[in-house]
Amino acid sequence: MRLNRLSSDATDAMRHAGAYASDLVRPTVRLGVTGLARAGKTIFVTALVHNLIAGGKLPFLRAEGDGRLKRAWLEPQPDDDVPRFQIEDHLGMLMADPPRWPESTRRISQLRLTLEYAPQSLWRHVTGSRRLAVDIIDYPGEWLLDLPLLAQGFEAWSQDCLSGAARSDRSIAAAPFLQFLGGLDAAPAEPEPIAIKGAELYRQYLRACRQRDHIYTGLTPGRFLMPGDLEGSPALTFFPLPAERKGTLATLLARRYEAYKTHVVKPFFRDHFSRLDRQIVLVDALGALDAGPSAVADLAQSLESVLGAFRPGANTWASKVLSRRIDRILFAATKADHLHHAMHDRLEAILGRMVSKAIARAQFAGAKVRVLAMAGMRATREAEMPGTGGGAPLFCIMGTPLAGEVFGDRTFDGRREIALFPGDLPINPDEALGAAGANLAGALRFPRFRPPLMVPTAFVPSPPFPSIRLDRAIEFLIGDRLA
């Protein structure tokens, strides 16, 4: 075991040294984009790339505001074994009439975006460095939930999963799986059919939890929810088992659990996650607030688990050669277009409180951290409505709800625009967390809106997307590399 660890460390060091040497020749930033389901990862990547290529207005990206950003274009990605992010398909859906939201991230994907700029740095003037390659790695946040499994055995993992399944708010979702466990023979003659059936019931339980009210904690393995190209493989055919159950079935499940860690979790960490330089974590905090205190608590606990897997720190030349660190982390509260801008500071404060421990840990290690409310693609516009009884005006938003969206006693057709008061977030973020957040669940209104209709013209055949603080996000993530 020790020899394998030393061999792995040596291999990693050689990989990092090679990447550092390559970066000297071709400056490159590896940007990780992650977030749990429905956080807006696909839209963020599409909007970032498209707005830079199409020349969108990004005034707070200093290189753009100073007129130093000359052009941007896509190049073949560097990793031939990673699927390409299908940006053309996503743009086709968003540019259609009527526009449609693209499918969510279900597997890892990659793009290489190259930026040409006029440098301010004397060093870059001397060396002739005027191009920056940004390798964007988009991956499901659910996969990060698996990294703590590397330090956890099968029995401990099973105990955690079964404790979660016994929660009162999961009783309906977990019932078929728990009934299956209760009816297992002590020593089944054929363990393989039992493993297949149990894995499928466990997967159904995880999916039922995911579809309900932003529940995330304890939903491992992450690949059961986002299997990618591993669907149906033996490495995904196991389930948690009570510790008192022994025999051939327990041996089989424990072996496959270890195989999952060896062949799925470790390669993801080694080949992708450990090579990142910068990271944005997208969070659907509004959806959790709308769902209630238990959803907020689940989201906060899941984020803490996810962020515990990061390796933050300042990147010196030595760390780049031996062990790369994530030296900038952006926590982005997405769907800010569902609120009036007067509420954005409050949304940032709530997310900041949810990830405060992770922020403190990253800053202590030397990484730069920021929290931002943003929308990669803005689906609404703002308006003010007169207050009732001559009171203060209501800060509203206007947009077109998706066809079939139900709000109160109304069902929308996807064509009619509405004005909506989404509700107020509390000034004190503590009032949105814990039991106090119960008052928000019924007071907030966040229907799903249709993407804005983009109208191409002869002069602008591919118009950039409207957004909220996308330029600030890009500046924080890569702006220093364009100086």
N, C-alpha and C positions, 0 to 999 in steps of 0.2 A: 504494500500500500504506500509506504514511504517512498519507495523507488518510483512508483507511478506518479506520485505527486511531484517529485523532483523533476522527472521527465516532462510532465505537463508544464511546470513553471519555466523550464528551460525553453520549451517550444513557444510558450507565450512571449517570453523575452525576445526570442529571435523574431517573432512576428511583429512585435512592437518596434524593434530596431529597424526592421525592413520598412515598416510604415513611416518611421521618422525619416529615414534616408530618402524615401520617395517624396515626402512632404517638402524636403529641401529643394528638390527639383521641380515639383509641381505642387504649390501650396494647396492644401486640402483640409476641409473641415468635415467631419462626420457628424451629422445632426440626427439624433434620435427623436422620433415623433411617436408618442404613446399616450394612452388614456384608456379607461375602461369603456365598455360598450356605450354607444350613443353620445360620446363626448365630442365628436366632430373631427376625427383625425383625417379622414379622406378629404373633407372640405378644406381643412387647413392646408394640407400639402398641395391640393389643386389650386387654391387661391394664391398661395405663396409663389408657386412656380409661374402660374399664368400672369399674375400682376407684374412680376418682374420682367417676363418676356414681352408682355403687351405694353409695357411702359405706363403702368398705372400710377396714379398720384400717391406717392409715398413720402410725404414731406419730412417725416421724423426719421426716415432712414438717411443718415447724414450724407452718405455718398451720393444719394439721389437728390437730396435737397441742395447740395453744393454743386450739382451738375457734373460730378466726377464719375458717375456710373454710366458707362458708355452703352453697353448692351448685355443681354443675357440669352443663353441658348442651352438646349439639352444636348448631351453627349452620351455615347454608350456607357452604361454603368460599369464599374470596375469589377464587380463580383459576378462571374458568369453563372454561379450556382444559386443565385437569389432571383426570384421572379421580379419582373419589371412592374413598377407602379403604372397602372393603365390610365395615364392622364388623358389620353385622347378620348377614351370611352367616357370618362367622367365629364370632360368638357362638352362632349356631344349631348349628354343628358341635360346639363345645366344650360346649354345654349339652345335647347329645343323650344318649340312653341306648341303646347305649354312646357315649361321647364320642369325637370324632375330631379329629386335628390339622388345621387349615386348610392350604390350599395356600400354598406359599412365595411371597415377593415376586417378581414377574416384570416389573414396570413401575413407573413412578413413580405415586404416588397421594397424596391429601391429605385431611385432616380439619381442621375448626376446632372446638376445644374452648374454651368460655368458662367461666371461673371467677369466682364472686362471693365476695368476702372482706371482712373488716373490717380496714382498714389500720392499721398501727402508725405509719407515717410521717406526720408533721405535714403535709408537703407534699401527700400524697394526701388527707388529711382536708380540707385547705383547697380543693383543686381538685375534690374530689368523686370522685376516681378510685377506684372500688371493683370494677372488673371488669378481667380480663386475658384477652385472646384468645390462645390458643396454637395457631398454625398448624403442624400436624404434617405434614412432608413425608417420606414413606417412599420410598426409592429403592434399587435394587440397587447394592451395592458394586462389582459388575463394571463398571458404567458409569464409576466413578471411575478405573478402570484405563486408560480411554481418554484422560484429560486430558493425560498426558505426550505423547500423539501430536501434540498441537498444535505442539510444537517439534521434530517428527521427520518427515523426508521419507520417501517410499515406499521408497527403496532401503535406508535405515538400518533402517526398521521390518521390511522383508523379511529383512534379515540377522539381526536379533534373533529373529524368529519361527522361521526355519529353523535357527538354532543351538539353540533350545529343542527343536525337533522331532527333532534329532539326538541328544538325550540318551538314554543307555542305558535309563533308566526309562520312556521314552516310545516305545520302538522299536515295540512292538506297535500302540499307538494311531496312530502316525504312518505306519506302513508303507503303507497304501493311498494316502495323499496323496503321499508321497514317490515311490512307484512311478509315480503319475500325472505328477508333475513330470519324472521321468526319461524318460518316454515322449513328452513334448511335441515337436511339430515345431518346427523353428527359426522358421518363419514360417507359422503356420496361416492358411488362406484365410479362414476364418470365425471370428473371435476370440470372438464372443458365446457360441456354444455351449460353447466351452472355458472361458470365464469362469464360466458357470453351473455346469458340472460341477466345475470346480476349487473354486469357492466352497462347494459342497455337501460335497465331500470334506474340505475344510479345516474346515468346521463340524462334521462328524462326528468329526474328530480332536480338536477342542476339547472336544466333549461327552464323548468317551471319556476324556480327561484329567480332566475335571471329576468324572466318576463314580468316579474311582479315587483313593483315598487323599489327598484334600484338596490336589490339585495346582492351583496358581493362576498362578504366574509365567509370563509370556509368552503368556497366553491372551487376546490381543486380536485383533480388536475385541470389546469387551464385549457389544455388541448382537448378535453372532453367537450368544452364549449366552442372552441375554435380549433378543430382538428387539422385544418389545412390539408396537406397531401398525406397525412398519416391516418385518415379515417379508415376504420376497419382493421388496422394492424394489431397484432398481438400485444404490442406495447401499450395499447389503449384498451385492453380487455382485462380489467381488474376492477375491484371495488373494495371499500373498507369493510373489515370484518371484526367482530368483537374479539377482544384479546383471549377470551376463554376458549375460543374455537381453534382447535389444532387439526393436524392431519394433512392429507394430500391437497385439499382445496386451499388451506391456509398457506402451505408451502408454494403452491402455484401462484397465488395472488401476490405473495411477498416477493417472489422472484420477478414477476412482471412489473411490480412497483419499482424495484431496483433497476430493471431494464429501462423503464421509462425515464428514470433520472439519468442513467448512463447514456442512452441513445437519443434522448429528446431534450432534457433540461440542460445538461452540461454542454452539448454542442451549441445550443442557442447562446449560452453565456459566453463560451469561448470564441465563437466565430463572429458574433454580432455585438452583443451587449458590452463586452469588455473592451471593444474597440472604439466606443463613442467618445467624442470630444465635447459635444454640447447636447442638451436634452430639453425638450419641451414636453410637459405633462399637461394634457388637456383634461378638464374636469367639468362634468355636467352638474355643477352645484345647484343650479336652479331646479333641475328635475328632482334631485334629492330633497330639497326644501319643500317642493310641492307635494312630495310623497309622505312627508312626516318625519318625526324625530328618529324612529327606528332606521329609516333609510339614510338619514344624515349620519347617524352613528355607524352604520354599516360602511358607508362610503369613507368616512374618516378613518375607520380601522383598516379598511382595505388599502387606502392610500398610504397609511403608515407602513403596512406590510410591503407594498410595492416599493416605496422609496427607501426602505431599509436595504434593498438589494443594490442601490446605487453605490458607486465608488467615487464620491466627490473629492475635489481637492485642486489646488493650483498645479498647473502643468509646467514644470521646469523641463529643461532639456533632458535631465536624467530620468524623470518619470515618463516622458514620451518614449524614451528608448526602452525602459525596463517594464513599465506598467502604466498605461495611459489612464488618465483621470477625467472625469466629467467636470470641467472647470466653470461651466455656466448652466444653471437650471432655471427654466421659466415655468412657473405654475400659472396656467391660463384658465380662467373661468369662462367657458365658452357660452355661446348663445346670448351675449350681452345685448343683442338687438331685440330680445324679448322684454327688455326693460328700458325705461327712459334714462338718458345719460345721467340724470340727477341721482340715480340709484347705483351707478357703477362703482363709486368709491365704497359703498356699503357691501356690494358683492365681493369686491377685492378683499375687504376686511374679514368677511366671513370665511372665504377660502384660505386667507392667511392664517386665521385661527385654526382651521382644520388641519393644516400641514405645518403648524408652528414648530413641532419637534423636529421634523425633517429639515426645515429651514435652518434651525439652530445648529443641527449636526453638520449640514453642508457648509455653512458659513464658518464654523469652527475648523473644518478641514481645509478651508482656504478657497472654497468655490464662491462665485458670485451668484446670488439668487434674487429673483424678482417675482412678484405676483401681479397679474394683469387681468382685467376684464376685457374680453375681445370677442369679435365675430369674424371669422375668415370670409364669410359672405353674408352681407346684410340683407335680410328678407323683409324688413319693416322700415317705416319712417316714423318720425315723432310728431306729436300734435298735443295741443292743450285744449281741454274741455272745461267749460264753466263749472265751478263747484256747486253743489246743491245748496239752496238757500242763501246764495250770495257768498258762499265760503270761498276758500282758496281754490285756484284752478287745479284740475287733475292732470297729471302728466301721463299722457296716453301714448300708445303706439298704434300704427295702422299697417295692416298687411292682409294678405289673402290666405285664409286657412286652407290646409290641404283638403281635397275632396274626401268626403266621408268623415272628416273630423267632427266629433261631437263635443259641444260645449254648452252646458246647461241643458235646455230643452231644444237646442238647435243643432241641425246637421248641415254642414256646409258642402257646397258643390264644387269648390276649387276655383271659382271664377269671381266671386263677389268679395270686395275688400271691406274690412270692418275696422272700426276704431274701438280700442280696448284699453281699459285701465287695468294693468297687470297686478296692481297692489304695491304696497310699500315694504321695503326691507327695513329692519330695525337699525337704528344708528349704532347701538351696542351689539357687536357680533355674537356675544354670549347669549343674547335673547333668541338667536336663530338656532342655537345648539342645545342639545339635551332636551329635557322635558319642556322647557319654555318654547321650543320650536313647534309644539303642537298647535299653537295659535296661528301659525303661518299657513299650515296645510290647507285650511279652508278659505284663507284670505287671498291666496295667490292664484293667478290665472295665466297659464302658459300653454295655449294651444299650439299645435305644430303648423308653421306657415309654409306656403309654397315658395320656392326660390323666386327672386325677381326676374321679370322678363327682360332679357338682354336683347337689344335691337341692333344688329350689325348694320353698318353703313359702308358706302364705297370707300370712305376715308379711314374708317375703323372697323374692319371686317370681323375682328375678334375683340370686342370691348372688354377692358378689365372689370373685375367685379367690385361693387361697392363693399366696403368692409369697415370694421371698427377696430382701430389700434393695431391693425396688421403690420403697419410700418414700424410701430414701436417694438413689436415682437421681433421682427427681422433685425432691427438695429441692435437689440440686446443680444440676440443669438449670434450674429455674425458681423455686426457693424465694426468691431475693433479690427477685424481681419481685412477690412476695406480701407483702412487709414493710409 
